[in-house]
Amino acid sequence: MAAYNEDGQVVKDYHLHPSLHANPSYCLTALLLLGTFGVKLEQRTKLGKALSAPLATMAIALIAANLKLIPFASPMYDMVNSHLVGLAVPMLLMDSNQIRKLFRKKSKTSSTSDQNPNLKSLLGAFVVGTIGTLVATLIVYPLIPLRGLSASSSSVATASTPASANVGWKIACALAARHIGGAINFVAVAETLSIPGTVVSAAIAADNVVVALYFAALFALAKPASATTTSTDELKTKTSTATVVSDSELEFTIIDDEDADQDPANQQITLSSIGMALSTASGLVTLGGIITKAILPKGTSALPLTSLLTVTAATMFPKYFMKIRSAGSALGILAIQLFFAASGAAGSIALVLQQAPALFAFSALQIAVHFGILMGVGRGIFKLPLRELYLASNACVGGPTTAAAMATAKEWKALILPALWIGILGYAIATALALAMGPVLLRLPLLQ
């Protein structure tokens, strides 16, 4: 078993193979295998699709660590958390130039150049959903303040524990980011607020279960296009799109640079695009770190500013980022999968079972209030179409690819690209909004 000190770090770990577990190459190999296996499970099995690649990877890593196949702590885990996550965030945001299309006029023949009505209603639903998540967090946190999640994994916070020492409010912020943007926003907030790895592991595990159940409910509620009245706009819309799948289901092909140059629209991965994506991401991380250190308080994470720099750069230089976004997405997905593997490996099953029930209740109630506000305001007041409301909720809770995948599965062809765009918008704004909630949560009176 692993023994934790008062800071939640492993100080003694009893292994069947201590020499092998102390080998960084072995640990890195294990992380790569676990991350890849999680992706394959999602691609090839019904169970994997239901769990999602991140949850499958975390679950397998958690089991492997508790069976002593891999260690609870390793320098490789620290490397993933401190370096690869920082690179993954800008690489996954390299498609952010699509955000400007949200505000671009669509019609070329009309003098008024009105926007796509589907896009306008979906964007409105997404705004309501985002506000719903923020309000839900403010409502749920006083009811379930997660006092049991102390900054120390070896102790339990009580009512006398200072609010600033309790990581409950930090997890509330991270889950708010997760339910506006996606997993990368959860990671960014967790890194910025220095949430202990064991708590992060339990929170992600509990939230992924809730999200999986919520998506099942959304898909059951949503009717496919063949079962509903098709709008005139959808009949007239002929958007050429590729089949949209989740991030971890994407298949990439590496080709020669000369072949890619022959077709400017070719977005396949080349050796040059891999190098350019890595270099660009590393440069953005470096610049974000320098600016953060220069203008922000000591100890502030550079991830939020790096995210902002990436979104700004991708919007200003769309042609350049178009060439490297496929490579960036592939590398970013791999890095995030390594993060989930490391997070799972760092967790004790006993600790997860101890902390997960409160986290499960918090996440479930937060999403339930989000959905209630979305339907009450979006449908009851603004009379927005149900399919746009369902897609907006999917984009908030899951992200761009899950929302686009839902639009594809339900044959809402006119909403596939708008679903991607609002999901990317969620990536861009979620971290800043969630971090801004921290001081507000600390001032709220708690009912427990």
N, C-alpha and C positions, 0 to 999 in steps of 0.2 A: 504494500500500500504506500501511498505518497503521504508525506507529512508536510504541512504548510506552516509558514511562519505568520506573524501577525500582519504582514503586508500581502498575504495571499500568494506567496511564492513558494515553490517546492524547495525544501531544504534537505530532504532525505527521500530517496526513492529506492525501493527494493525491487530489483529486476532479476529475472531468470538469466539474462545475458547482459551483465553490466558493461562488459567491454564493447559489445556490439552496439548497445544503446548509447554509449559515449562517442561513437563514430559519427561525425557530422555527415559523411557521405551516405551512410545507411539511413539516417533520419531524413535527408533530402530525397533520397530514392523513395522512401516510404511515403512522403508527402506527395511526390509526383504521381506515384502509383494510385494513391487514394483519390487524388483530385481527378485523374483520368478515369478511374473506375466509376466515380460518381457520375461523370458526364456520360459514360457508356451505359450505365444503368438507366439514366433518364431517356437516352436515345432508343434503347433496345427492349426495355421491359415496362409493363403496365405499372408495377410497383414503383419503379424509378420515376416514371412520369407523374405519379400521384405525389411522391415525396418531393421531387425536384432534385437537381444535381447537388446544390449546396447542402440540403438537409441530408441526402443520402451519404454524401461525403463526410459530413460531421458525425452522423450516426455510426458509420463504419470506423472512423478514426477514434471515436469515443470508446467503442467496444474493443478495438485493437489495443488502445492504451491500457484499458482496465484488465485486459488479458495478458499484459506485460509483453506484447509483441513489439510495441514502440514505447519510448519513454514519455512521461508526463511533461518533461521540460527538456529543452535542447537549444543550443545556440542557433540552430536552423530555424526554430520557431520564432526566436527573437528577430532573426534576419528577415523572415517573411513579414512579421508585424511592423518592423521599423523601416524597411526599405521597399519590399515588393508591393505592399499595399499603397504606399505613396506613389509608385509608378503606375499601379493599376487604375487609380482614380482618373488621371488625365487621359490615359489610353482609352478608357471606357467612355469618356466624354468627347472624344474626337469627332463624334457625329453631331455635336451641338450646333453646328451651322444650320441644321434643319430648323432650329427654333425660329429663325427670322422668317421662315415661310409661314409661320402662324399669322404674321402680320402683313404678309405680302398680298396684294390684290390678285385675284385669280383670273378675272375675265379680261380677254384681250379685244373682244368685239364690242363690249358695252362701254359707253362713255362714262357710266357711273362706276364701272369696275368694282362691283360688289364682291365681297368675299363669298366663298363657298358656305351656304347656310348650314351644312353639316358641320363644317369646321367651327363656325361661330357658336353653334349650340353645344358642341362637344367641349370647346374651350370654356364656355360659361359653366357647364356641368363640372369641369375640372376645378375651376375656381371655387365653386360651392363645396366640392369634395375636399379641397385643401383646407378651406376654412373649417369644414366639419371635423377634420382630423385635429386641427389646433384646438378647437372648442372641446372636442372629446377628451383631449389630454388634460385640459384645465378642469374638466368635470370629474374624470376618473381618478386622477392622481390624489385628490383629497380623500376619496373613498378607499382606494387601494394604494397607499403611499409606499408600498414595498419596503417597509422598515426592516424586514429580515435580511435585506441585501446590504450589509455593511461593507465598508471599504476593506475590512478584514475578513478573509474567508474562514478564519478559525473562530470567529465570534459572530454573534447575532446582534444587530442594532436594536435598541429599545426606544421607548418614548423619550427617554432622557438623552439619547444620543443627539448631538448637535446636527441640525439640518444639513450643514455643509459637509459633515462626515458621512452622511448617509448617501449611498449611491443610487437610491431609489429614484430621485429626481433626474439623475443623469440617464438612467435607463429609460425613464419616461421621455426624455428629450430624444434619445436614440431611436426609440420606437415611433415617435412622432415623425422623425426623419424617414424612417423605413416606410411609414404608411402615407408619405407624400411623394417620395422619390423611389427609393429602392435600397437594396442591400449595400451599395457603395456609400449611400448617405448614412446608413447605420454605422458602417465602419468608420467613416470620417468623424462622426459625432463621438463615437466610442474612443477613438484615438485622441480627439481634441480634449475630451473631459477625463481622460486617463481612467477609464473603467477597467477594473481588474479582469484578466483574461478568463478566469473561472466564471465570473458573472456574465461576461459576454457570451460564453459558450452556452450557458443555461438559457439566457434570454433569446438567443437565435434559435435554439432548439424548440423552445416553447412557442415562439412566434411563428416559426415555419409550420408547425402543426396547425395553429389557428388559421394561418393564411391558406393552407391547403384545404381545410374544411370550408373556409369562406369562398374560395374559388369554385368549389364543387356546388355550393349554394347559388352563386352567381350564374354559373352555366345552366343550372336547373331552371332558374327564373327567366333567363334570356331565351327568346324564341328565335329560331333561325329565320333567314329571309324568306324561305319558302313557306313558312307558317304565318307570316305577317304580310300586311299590305306594303308593297314596295313603293317607295317614294319616286316621284318623277325625276328628282335630282339623281337618285341612285341609278335609274334606268339610263339616264343620259350620260352618266359619268363613265368614262372609259379610261381608267388610270392603269397604266402598265406597271404592275408590281410583281416582284418575286414572291414566292411563297414565304410567308413570315413564320418563323419558329422561334422558340426561346433561345436565349444567348448560348446556352450550353449545347443546343442541338445543331448549331451552325456547322456546316462542313466547308473547309477552306482548301484551296488548291494553290500550291506554290508554282509559279511559272517564271519563265525567263523575262527579263526586263524588255527585250526586243519585242516579244510577243505582246506584252501589255501596251507598248508604245504604238503598235499597229492599230489598236482599237482604243481611242481615248475614253470610251465609256466603260472599258474593262476595269472592274474593281477587284480582280483577283489579287492574291498576295504575291508579291515579288520579293526577292532578296533585298532589293533596295528599299522597298516599302517597310520591310521589317526593321532594317537599320534606321530608316528615317523616323519611324514611329517610336522606337526606343530612344533615339537621340532627342526627339522633340519632347517626349514625356519627361525624360531626365532633365532637359533644360528648363521645362516649366516647373518641375519640382524644385530645382535649384533656385530659380528666380523667386518662386513663392516663398522658399525658406529665407532668402536674403531679405525680401521685403517684410515678411512677418517678423523677423528678428529686429529689423530697423524701426518699425512703427507700432508693433503690438507688444503687450506685456510679456515678460520672460516666461517661457514655458508654454506659450500658446502654440498649438499645432498649426503647421503650415497647410494642412489639407484644405480647409475652406478657401483660403486665398488662392491656392493652386487650382482648385476647381473653378473659381471665378476667372482666373487668368486663362484657363483652357477654353471656357465658354466664350470669352471675349475674343481670343485668338482664332478659334474656329469660325466665329461669326465674321470676323474681319478678313480672314484669308480662306474662304470656303474651297477654292480650287485646290489649294495645297493639302488641306485636311481631307478632301475627297479622295486623294491618292493614297492616303495612309490609314484611313479609318478602318478598313477591313483587317489590316495587319494589327492595328491598335486594339480592335475588338478581340481578336483571337488571343493576343498576348495578355490583354487585360482580364479576359475570362480565365485563362490559365492561372494568373497571379491571384485572382479572387478565389479560385478553387483551392489553391495552396493555403490561403488564409483560412478557409473553412476547415481544411484538413488539420491545420495547426491549432485552430480553436477547439475542434473536437478532441484532439489528442491531449490538450491541456486540461481537460475536464475530468473530474471524478464523478462516476455515476451516482455515488451516494450524495454528493453535493448537488448535482442536477436534480435528483429526485426531491431533495430538501427544498430547493429554491424554485423549481419549475411550476408548481401549482399556483403560487401567487403571480408569477409572470404570465402563466397561461390565462388566468382570470383577468389580469390587467389588459393584455393584448386583445382578448375576446371582447371585453366590454368597450375598449377604445374603438375597435372596428365596428361594433354594433351601434355605438353612438354616432360614429362617422356616417354609417349607412342611414340611420334614422334622420340625421340632419340633411343629408343629401336628398333623400326622398321627400322629406317634409318641405324643404325650401325649393329644391330643384323641380320637383313634380307638383307639389301643392301650391307654390307661389308663382314660379316662373313657367310652369307648364312645359318643361323640357321633355323631349321624347324619352321613353324608358330605356331604349337601347343606348342612347348617349349617356344616360346616368349610370347604367351598368358598366359601360366602357370606361367612363371617367373614374369610377370607383376602382375598377381593375387597374387602371394606370396609376392611381394613387397608391394602392396597397401593393401591387406587384411590379409595376414599371412598364416601360414602353413595349418590350417584346411580348410580355404576357397579354397586354391589352390588344396589341396587333394580332396576336395568335387567336385571341377570342373573336375578334372581328372576322378573321379568316375562317375560323371554325363555324361561325354563325352565318357566313356568306354575306356579311355586310361590307361589300367591296368598296363602297365609297368612303368607308370609315377606317380602312386599314392604315393609310398613311397619316391621316389626322390623329389616330390613336398612337402611332409611333411618335409624332411630334409633341403631343401633350405629355407623353411619358418622359421624353427627353427634357421638356420644360420642368417637369417634376425633379429630375436629377439636378437641374441647375439651381433650383430655389430651395430645395428641402433642407440642406445642411444649415444654411443661414437662418431660415425660419425656426428650425428646431433649437439651434443654439441661442437664439433670441428669447426663447421661452424659459430658459434656465432661471434667470433672476425672478421671473414671474412665479414659477413653481415654488421657489424657495420662500416666497412671501405668503403663499396660500395657507390658510388654517387647515390642519389635518384632522380628520374625523376618527382616526385610529391611534 
